[in-house]
Amino acid sequence: MMRSILCLTILVVSAGSVLAVDEPGPSPVFDWTAYPEVAGPDLVNPAGFGFLRDLQLGIGYAGSDSAFEGFDRISLAVPGAGLSGWWEDDLDMRKFTLSSGFDILEGTASLGVGYTWFDPTVRNSPFSGGDLFTFGMLVRPLDWLSMGMVRRGGVDLKGDDDVDPSYRAGVGLRPFGSRLTVTVDLETGDDFEDYYLSAGMEYRPIEGLALRADVGEDRVGLGLEAGLGGCAVSAGAVSDQDYEYSSSRGELVFLASPGEDLFRPRGVLVRLRADGWDELRQRPFLGSVQPCFTDIALLLLRLAGDDGVSGVLVDIRHSDLSPARSEELRYLLERFSNAGKGVWFYIEDGAGDEYYLASMGDGIWIHPAGDVSFMGVSSQAFFLRDFLDRLGIYPEFLHIGEFKSASDMLTRSDMSESQRIATTALIESFQEELVQGVSRGRDLEPSQISEMMAAGPYSAGMALDEGLVDGICHLDQVPEEIGGGMRVVDLWDYAAAMPSEEEWGPKGHIAVVVATGSIMRGESGSSFPMGRVMGSESVCDALEHAASQPGVRAIVLRIDSGGGDALASSDMHRKVQQIREQVPVIVSMGDVAASGGYYMACGADRVFADRMTLTGSIGIISGKFVFGDMLDSLGIAHEEIETGPMSAMYSPFQRYTDEERARAMELLQDGYDLFVNTVAEGRGMTYDEVDSVARGRIWSGRDAMGIGLVDELGGVADAVMYAAGMTGMDGTEVPEVRVYPSPDFPGTMSVPGFGVSEDVLEYFGEQRMLYLMQPMVLD
């Protein structure tokens, strides 16, 4: 309310004249010092280059009361700098300006300087060879306030008359966001005796259209701008002292990044391919950055509020979806559907996760040779003990917690009863989510879905007969099956045409730090056969970097890890605790955030998990491989000289003695107590409360919430929106999000076995404490 009253007061009291511009050259209709983007920073305030986001090419033209007079100006602007030229054929005059602007506080303040010189080869003009400097400043401390100052130098002319320096200060206000901008400018000469006041206004009634007005004592300026996506056309006319038409100017600006589009197409059908999504952004060597799952999730959230999109066609051929990702996408697309937009699916091999996702749509089409394999959830585990015995390798591994079965694959030949109980409860939780989800989506009773699952799999024709799909066709026929009339656009082509938001003030944003892979010390990378590795140093550095950026409001830590090294897990947990002292930290669990992955998460301000996330596994294992029997079978002798009863405890050539095993168990118990106490402190629970749900047991995200290990059910988009709301950002709009890490140019070339500081032999070949979830495969 106070901002609105202030704007109204300024408009009422603003009256005055505008200082005449004596030097030749284009005179902007809207010379707004605090908002130089309207007419061009090179003409108004060079500090505006500090806020420029992308390359722009402008072509200016002049008009009079008789006709269009022709193009007379060209400008090239990039973030931080610009070059422009103006010519007047009748006067044989040319003027050039080189400008630069420096963002000294990201999105908050900028300083600029411009150098203008007149063509020295022009002999019949007093300005020939003249030059001047322009200095400017912009300060935008708030999203509704901009303040600018400009000092434009004078020009020494041949003869007695010179162009004196001038000073101009302005204020811009946005009481209702970027839709309405009000400006006030005060100008004076070098003697500071006469002052000239003017006021202006810009109103954006619809996307792509801006209406502008400027008022002074002896002039009125009116104009508009039409955005056309890749370019924008502006025009403005100004009156003379008698308030009659005097002259006009306009400009055609070509944009490297898309802007608002007055004629943006409606009724677009966006095609989304549900494959190739990684938790991390990838960049092939010399290639472009590939979006990650977080990028996809937030883009879908943004599309739900886009009036240009009528629906989404989800292509889930060759899908690599997991249960948790399918769940996140399903609920994002349900929000999309609730916004009145259509959601359709095309499948070839509709396995459980894919069909669970597709069942929420308005229609499912299947390839004529496709099938639906929606038959329920199963789990497989493998055991290497007999194989290792044949090799002469003894797995000397110990654990705390009867459910901590990560080492069972090495030490047992079959599944323990504890592992069977935990795994059964887990897949039953997943099964219930699948049945309930498909039941809601296909409007069938849960009992019917269970019967269909028991009778599967189904060919395309059988699936159609059973009501599992709505039609059989090829992918290119789906738009016609939907009803036609919609323009089909790939998701990323459509996203590339979406205009970026033009905002003032510090760019408040949410940082998403992705932590995925097996936890190890050192740098992140990959290692055969461990696959992706989450290095504790890399993750800690990413958290520090994200927290140090100006405008960061909160960090969402996206975890997808089954655990690993205990020391590395503890280091990352400690870093989360330190970062929380600067900004809130919200955890979003992906497919799995268990054992060491949960250790990282438990100290956050809020923990989000999908219903089908694997989490928990609060327990610890430790041990070593003993190769003595294998060496004996190969005829390789070995001997050890010991300096004490425990000096060979970590020897890979002999098993633990009773004393060594007892000490190893003591160390394990201390490690387990540290883990449980850390969880208890982070979750506001007692040791006994955590221990009762710990002991190495895994839980689904749904069950984990019921026992206090998780705060909210939801995906990374939910975590981002929660973080925005808790930090005072607009809870109805998708905030600006920056994802870390993001690969740099020229990209990476992956070579198995390289890229990490520790390999798999070091990982298991020495005594160390590990927070690992038991291996399993879910189908």
RAHU-V986254 format. One record per pair of residues at least 6 apart in sequence whose ideal C-beta (glycine too) atoms are under 6 Angstrom apart, sorted by sequence separation. I is the first residue (numbers start at 0). J is the second residue. If there is no record, write none. Layout:
i={I;I}
j={J;J}
//
This chain:
i={20;31;62;121;139;155;203;239;282;302;336;357;462;525;526;578;600;608;641;679;703;724;728;40;61;75;86;102;103;173;187;213;224;225;238;335;387;438;630;679;29;35;40;119;138;153;154;201;202;237;280;281;398;407;463;472;524;592;639;704;29;35;74;85;100;101;117;119;153;171;172;185;186;212;224;478;545;575;700;60;61;117;137;153;201;332;396;438;470;523;679;27;36;73;84;100;153;171;185;211;236;280;346;434;437;523;648;675;678;723;32;35;58;117;136;152;200;222;279;459;517;522;30;59;72;83;99;169;170;184;210;222;235;344;519;521;71;116;135;151;199;277;278;396;404;434;522;523;586;675;692;27;58;71;82;98;169;183;209;220;221;234;394;402;516;517;518;520;521;522;637;675;115;134;150;198;233;276;344;394;401;516;57;81;96;97;168;182;220;233;343;354;516;586;597;114;133;149;197;342;343;675;56;80;96;167;181;207;218;219;232;276;342;343;344;345;346;347;354;402;514;584;113;132;148;218;341;584;585;586;587;588;593;55;95;131;166;180;231;583;593;112;147;347;349;350;351;591;592;593;594;54;94;131;165;179;217;230;593;111;146;514;588;51;93;129;163;164;178;229;383;626;627;682;110;145;163;333;382;383;572;576;588;627;51;231;325;329;384;385;533;568;572;575;109;328;384;554;556;571;92;228;382;512;553;625;91;108;143;310;322;325;329;382;512;553;554;555;556;557;558;559;561;568;572;48;125;303;310;311;312;313;314;315;316;325;551;559;48;92;125;226;228;299;303;320;535;542;546;555;561;562;563;48;107;226;227;320;512;538;562;226;380;558;562;226;303;318;510;535;539;546;225;535;542;546;560;315;558;269;41;267;271;273;267;510;558;41;265;268;269;270;271;272;273;508;512;518;558;266;274;507;263;268;274;378;506;509;510;511;512;513;514;515;518;519;520;273;274;505;507;518;519;511;517;518;621;25;520;378;519;619;518;48;376;518;49;619;48;49;207;619;45;49;206;207;208;376;46;207;376;41;45;375;41;617;50;25;49;24;617;46;48;46;46;45;45;45;23;24;617;375;518;601;618;355;374;358;373;602;616;601;355;359;374;601;615;616;358;373;615;358;615;372;613;614;370;371;614;45;370;612;615;46;614;45;46;369;610;44;46;371;609;610;367;608;365;371;670;608;610;44;365;606;367;593;606;607;44;363;605;609;363;364;365;607;362;364;607;607;33;33;364;33;32;32;649;587;345;587;22;345;585;32;33;32;33;34;585;33;343;22;21;623;621;34;33;619;620;31;32;616;557;555;555;6;555;6;18;31;553;13;29;3;2;598;553;9;552;6;595;309;594;18;594;17;432;594;16;432;593;15;17;64;15;29;429;13;63;29;13;62;61;10;60;59;28;57;58;28;545;57;298;55;56;17;541;16;55;541;15;16;15;16;17;54;14;53;568;53;565;565;28;562;28;562;509;562;561;509;406;509;403;405;268;270;293;400;266;267;268;269;270;271;399;28;399;267;269;507;398;532;269;396;397;527;397;509;511;527;396;395;508;509;510;511;512;395;508;525;526;395;524;529;524;392;393;526;279;392;522;278;521;278;391;392;391;519;257;259;390;258;257;391;395;395;323;397;323;399;321;397;428;399;425;428;425;428;421;421;278;327;326;326;326;323;323;322;323;402;403;401;402;400;402;400;177;145;142;142;142;141;139;139;405;408;405;404;327;380;378;379;107;106;378;106;377;300;296;297;296;293;301;300;297;105;293;282;285;286;280;284;283;282;284}
j={26;37;68;127;145;161;209;245;288;308;342;363;468;531;532;584;606;614;647;685;709;730;734;47;68;82;93;109;110;180;194;220;231;232;245;342;394;445;637;686;37;43;48;127;146;161;162;209;210;245;288;289;406;415;471;480;532;600;647;712;38;44;83;94;109;110;126;128;162;180;181;194;195;221;233;487;554;584;709;70;71;127;147;163;211;342;406;448;480;533;689;38;47;84;95;111;164;182;196;222;247;291;357;445;448;534;659;686;689;734;44;47;70;129;148;164;212;234;291;471;529;534;43;72;85;96;112;182;183;197;223;235;248;357;532;534;85;130;149;165;213;291;292;410;418;448;536;537;600;689;706;42;73;86;97;113;184;198;224;235;236;249;409;417;531;532;533;535;536;537;652;690;131;150;166;214;249;292;360;410;417;532;74;98;113;114;185;199;237;250;360;371;533;603;614;132;151;167;215;360;361;693;75;99;115;186;200;226;237;238;251;295;361;362;363;364;365;366;373;421;533;603;133;152;168;238;361;604;605;606;607;608;613;76;116;152;187;201;252;604;614;134;169;369;371;372;373;613;614;615;616;77;117;154;188;202;240;253;616;135;170;538;612;76;118;154;188;189;203;254;408;651;652;707;136;171;189;359;408;409;598;602;614;653;78;258;352;356;411;412;560;595;599;602;137;356;412;582;584;599;121;257;411;541;582;654;121;138;173;340;352;355;359;412;542;583;584;585;586;587;588;589;591;598;602;79;156;334;341;342;343;344;345;346;347;356;582;590;80;124;157;258;260;331;335;352;567;574;578;587;593;594;595;81;140;259;260;353;545;571;595;260;414;592;596;261;338;353;545;570;574;581;261;571;578;582;596;353;596;308;81;307;311;313;308;551;599;83;307;310;311;312;313;314;315;550;554;560;600;309;317;550;307;312;318;422;550;553;554;555;556;557;558;559;562;563;564;318;319;550;552;563;564;557;563;564;667;72;567;426;567;667;567;98;426;568;100;670;100;101;259;671;98;102;259;260;261;429;100;261;430;96;100;430;98;674;109;85;109;85;678;109;111;110;111;111;112;113;92;94;693;452;595;678;695;433;452;437;452;681;695;681;436;440;455;682;696;697;440;455;697;441;698;456;697;698;456;457;700;133;458;700;703;135;703;135;136;459;700;135;137;462;700;701;459;700;459;467;768;709;712;147;468;709;471;697;710;711;149;468;710;714;469;470;471;713;469;472;717;718;145;146;477;147;147;149;766;715;474;718;154;477;718;167;169;169;170;171;722;171;481;162;162;766;768;182;182;768;769;182;184;772;715;718;719;172;722;174;186;199;722;183;199;174;174;770;726;183;726;181;770;485;770;195;771;195;610;772;195;611;772;195;197;244;196;211;611;196;246;213;198;247;248;198;249;250;220;250;251;222;739;252;494;252;253;215;739;215;254;740;215;216;216;217;218;255;216;255;770;256;768;770;235;770;237;771;719;772;772;722;620;723;618;620;485;487;511;618;485;486;487;488;489;490;618;248;619;488;490;728;620;755;493;620;621;751;622;734;736;752;622;622;735;736;737;738;739;623;737;754;755;625;754;759;755;624;625;758;513;626;756;513;756;515;628;629;629;757;496;498;629;498;498;632;654;655;589;663;590;667;590;667;699;671;697;701;699;702;696;697;559;609;609;610;611;609;611;611;612;694;695;694;695;694;696;695;501;503;502;503;504;504;503;504;771;774;773;773;714;775;775;776;505;505;777;506;778;716;715;716;716;715;733;733;736;549;738;742;745;746;741;746;746;746;748}
//
